[in-house]
C-alpha cells in the first residue's frame, strides 16, 4: 500500500516532533500494510515554509535512518502546498516539489473554511504548465461541505482530489464521514491517504478506511484508489470516472 500524504518528517511542521517519532510512525505504517510513504510537509500555509531542496534532504536522512533500523518502508519526497498566487513563479525557482519529484502532480491545500476567489484561474494555470493539481482533504473544507458543486467544477476541469482515511472512519465527525462517502459515490475522489501527523489522534487508519470503502462502494473502488497512488509516484496518468453533481436533496441528508 502507498500512502501519498503523511507528515512523517521530523521537526519541520506539525507532524512528527523528532526522529524517534518518525521511526515510530514508520513502524506503525508497516503494520498497516504500507510499504511506501510520500512525505508531504506543509508549505506556505502561513506557518511553515518547506522548500523542495530541503525536503529532498530530509527524506534522504529519514530513509537512511529506516535502513539502519531495518524498517521496510520507503519514503519519497512531496509537499502539501497551500494555494497562493506565486505558486507557479516559485515552481520555476525550484521551490515547489511535485509528488515524488516527477514533474506531474502537485498537492494543493485550501484554507479549511474557504475557497480562494482566484482558485479556479490558478488551478487552470497550473494545468496549463503541464501539472495536475490534487486537492487534498476537500471533505474537511467547510465551504465544499456547503457548496459541493465548487469541488465538482474543479474536478470536471481536470483537478483530482484526495480523501483522508480518518474522515472515512469518522474521526472528524459524522458529518464529514457522510460527506466523504458522498464524494466517493459521485466520483469526486481519486485517492485515499492517511494525512498522518502522529500516533494518536492523527494516525494512519488506512486499512480500516479501505475496508469501510470496500463495504460501501465495492472492491473496484478500493483497487482504483490503490492503483492511482502507484500512478502518481510513477508520474503516470490516473484513472478517473466522470464526476457527478451531488444532488442537493441527497446532500442535505448529512445534517
C-alpha positions in Angstrom: 0.0 0.0 0.0 1.2 3.5 -0.8 0.4 6.5 1.4 0.6 9.7 -0.6 0.0 12.1 2.2 1.9 12.0 5.5 3.7 14.3 7.9 6.4 11.9 8.9 9.5 14.2 8.5 10.8 15.3 11.9 10.5 18.8 13.4 9.6 20.7 10.2 5.8 21.2 10.6 3.0 20.0 12.9 3.8 16.3 12.2 6.5 14.1 13.8 8.3 16.0 16.6 11.6 14.2 16.3 13.4 11.2 14.7 12.1 8.9 17.4 8.5 9.8 16.5 9.3 9.5 12.7 10.6 6.0 13.4 7.6 5.0 15.4 5.2 6.3 12.7 7.2 4.3 10.1 6.8 1.2 12.2 3.1 1.8 12.6 2.7 2.3 8.9 4.4 -1.0 8.1 1.9 -2.7 10.5 -0.9 -1.1 8.4 0.5 -2.7 5.3 2.1 0.5 3.9 5.4 0.0 2.1 5.8 3.5 0.6 5.1 6.9 2.0 5.2 10.3 0.3 6.4 12.7 2.9 4.3 15.9 2.4 5.3 18.7 4.9 3.2 21.9 4.9 4.4 24.7 2.7 3.2 28.3 2.5 0.3 27.8 4.9 1.1 30.9 7.0 3.1 28.9 9.5 5.6 26.7 7.7 7.9 27.0 4.8 9.4 23.8 3.4 11.1 24.2 0.0 12.0 21.5 -2.5 15.7 21.1 -1.8 15.3 21.0 1.9 12.5 18.3 1.7 14.6 16.1 -0.5 17.5 16.2 2.0 15.2 15.4 4.9 13.7 12.5 3.0 17.2 11.1 2.4 18.1 11.3 6.0 14.9 9.5 7.1 15.5 6.8 4.5 19.0 6.3 5.9 17.6 6.0 9.4 14.9 3.5 8.3 17.6 1.4 6.6 19.8 1.5 9.7 16.8 0.4 11.9 15.8 -2.2 9.3 12.3 -0.8 8.9 10.9 -2.0 5.5 9.5 1.4 4.4 10.5 3.7 1.6 10.0 7.5 1.9 9.5 9.6 -1.2 9.6 13.4 -1.4 6.4 15.5 -1.6 4.9 18.8 -0.4 1.5 20.0 0.8 1.2 23.4 -0.7 -1.3 26.0 0.4 -2.7 27.6 -2.7 -1.1 31.0 -3.2 -0.7 33.4 -6.1 3.0 33.0 -6.6 3.0 29.2 -6.8 4.0 28.9 -10.4 6.7 31.5 -10.0 8.1 29.5 -7.1 7.8 26.3 -9.2 10.1 27.9 -11.8 12.5 28.8 -9.0 12.7 25.1 -7.8 10.9 25.9 -4.5 7.9 23.8 -5.3 8.0 20.0 -5.2 5.8 17.7 -7.2 4.9 14.3 -5.6 8.0 12.1 -5.9 9.6 14.9 -7.9 8.2 13.5 -11.2 7.1 16.9 -12.5 3.5 15.7 -12.7 1.3 16.0 -9.6 1.0 18.9 -7.1 -0.7 18.6 -3.7 -2.9 21.7 -3.2 -4.4 22.6 0.1 -7.2 25.2 0.5 -7.9 27.1 3.8 -10.1 25.0 6.0 -13.1 27.3 5.7 -12.9 28.9 2.3 -12.1 28.5 -1.4 -10.0 31.5 -2.6 -11.7 33.5 -5.3 -8.7 33.1 -7.6 -8.6 29.3 -7.2 -10.3 28.4 -10.5 -8.0 30.5 -12.6 -4.8 29.4 -10.7 -5.7 25.7 -11.0 -6.2 26.2 -14.7 -2.8 27.9 -15.0 -1.2 25.1 -13.1 -2.6 22.6 -15.6 -1.5 24.8 -18.5 2.0 24.2 -17.2 1.5 20.5 -17.6 1.0 19.9 -13.9 -2.1 18.1 -12.4 -3.4 19.6 -9.1 -4.6 17.2 -6.4 -6.9 18.9 -3.9 -6.2 17.5 -0.5 -8.9 16.6 2.0 -11.7 18.6 0.4 -14.2 16.8 2.7 -12.8 18.8 5.6 -13.3 22.2 3.9 -16.4 23.8 5.2 -17.0 25.7 2.0 -17.0 22.5 0.0 -19.3 21.0 2.5 -21.8 23.8 2.0 -21.3 24.1 -1.8 -20.1 20.7 -3.2 -20.6 22.0 -6.7 -17.4 24.0 -6.3 -15.4 20.8 -6.0 -17.3 19.2 -8.8 -16.3 22.1 -11.1 -12.7 21.8 -10.2 -12.7 18.1 -10.8 -14.6 18.5 -14.1 -11.9 21.0 -15.1 -9.1 18.5 -14.6 -8.1 18.6 -10.9 -8.1 15.4 -8.8 -8.9 15.1 -5.1 -7.6 13.1 -2.1 -9.6 11.9 0.8 -8.3 11.5 4.4 -8.6 8.0 5.8 -9.7 9.4 9.2 -12.6 11.2 7.5 -13.9 7.9 6.2 -13.6 6.2 9.6 -15.4 9.0 11.4 -12.5 10.6 13.3 -13.5 14.0 12.1 -17.2 13.6 12.9 -20.3 12.1 11.4 -21.0 15.0 9.0 -17.6 14.7 7.4 -17.8 10.9 7.3 -21.1 11.1 5.4 -19.8 13.8 3.1 -16.7 11.6 2.4 -18.9 8.7 1.2 -21.0 11.1 -1.0 -17.8 12.4 -2.6 -16.6 8.8 -3.4 -20.0 7.9 -4.7 -20.0 10.9 -7.0 -16.6 10.2 -8.5 -15.1 13.3 -6.9 -12.3 11.4 -5.1 -9.3 9.6 -6.7 -7.1 8.6 -3.7 -7.3 7.8 0.0 -4.3 8.8 2.1 -3.6 9.0 5.8 -2.5 12.6 6.3 -1.0 11.1 9.5 0.7 13.6 11.8 1.3 11.4 14.9 0.3 8.1 16.5 -2.7 9.2 18.5 -5.5 11.4 17.1 -4.0 11.8 13.6 -2.6 8.3 12.9 -2.8 6.2 9.7 -6.1 4.3 9.7 -5.6 3.3 6.1 -6.6 -0.3 6.4 -9.7 0.5 8.3 -10.8 3.2 5.8 -10.2 0.9 2.8 -12.2 -1.9 4.4 -15.1 0.6 5.0 -14.9 1.9 1.4 -14.9 -1.7 0.1 -18.0 -2.5 2.1 -19.8 0.7 1.0 -18.5 1.2 -2.6 -17.1 -2.1 -3.7 -13.7 -3.7 -4.3 -13.2 -2.0 -7.6 -13.2 1.5 -5.9 -10.5 0.4 -3.5 -8.5 -1.1 -6.3 -8.7 2.1 -8.3 -7.6 4.2 -5.3 -4.6 1.9 -4.7 -3.7 1.9 -8.4 -3.9 5.6 -8.7 -1.5 6.1 -5.9 1.0 4.0 -7.8 0.4 6.0 -10.9 1.1 9.2 -9.0 4.5 8.2 -7.7 5.3 6.9 -11.2 4.3 10.2 -12.8 1.6 8.4 -14.9 -2.0 9.4 -15.7 -4.5 8.4 -13.1 -7.8 6.6 -13.7 -10.9 8.8 -13.2 -14.6 8.3 -13.8 -16.7 11.3 -15.0 -17.6 13.3 -11.9 -21.2 13.7 -10.9 -23.0 16.5 -9.1 -24.1 15.8 -5.5 -27.8 16.4 -5.6 -28.9 19.0 -3.1 -31.7 16.9 -1.5 -29.3 14.0 -1.0 -26.5 16.3 0.3 -28.8 17.9 2.9 -29.3 14.4 4.4 -26.0 14.8 6.2 -27.3 17.3 8.7 
